[in-house]
Amino acid sequence: MSTFDTGAAPRFSTGFSAPRLSRFVARILEARAARAERLATFRALSRLTEHELDDIGLTRADVNALR
């Protein structure tokens, strides 16, 4: 006859601990903040004329690379 140990709760590991999940969320938030900053920079530089961009050493291609 087979016996089963019913006294212990089964253990399942998702691979996520609280600190690990916290770091994951922090990285997502940092990435979103960096993207928002790049977008704001892109919008500001997009408003400049070719002459103004040339004055600061940039080209339209440099601005478009920020997308």
C-alpha positions, -999 to 999 in steps of 0.1 A, spaced: 0 0 0 13 35 -8 15 63 16 13 100 10 28 127 32 -2 151 36 14 171 64 36 193 43 23 220 20 36 217 -15 64 241 -24 63 258 -58 89 284 -68 81 311 -93 117 323 -92 106 357 -79 114 369 -44 102 403 -31 136 420 -36 139 406 -71 104 417 -81 111 451 -66 143 455 -88 123 444 -118 96 470 -113 123 496 -106 140 488 -139 107 492 -158 100 525 -141 136 537 -149 132 527 -186 99 546 -188 114 577 -173 144 575 -197 120 571 -227 99 601 -216 131 622 -213 143 611 -248 108 620 -262 109 654 -246 144 660 -260 133 648 -294 103 672 -294 124 702 -283 151 695 -309 125 689 -336 113 724 -332 147 739 -341 157 750 -376 185 735 -395 206 766 -387 200 763 -350 208 726 -351 240 734 -369 249 759 -343 248 732 -316 266 707 -338 236 685 -346 219 674 -378 183 664 -384 195 628 -386 209 631 -351 175 643 -339 157 615 -356 180 590 -340 165 599 -306 131 584 -316 
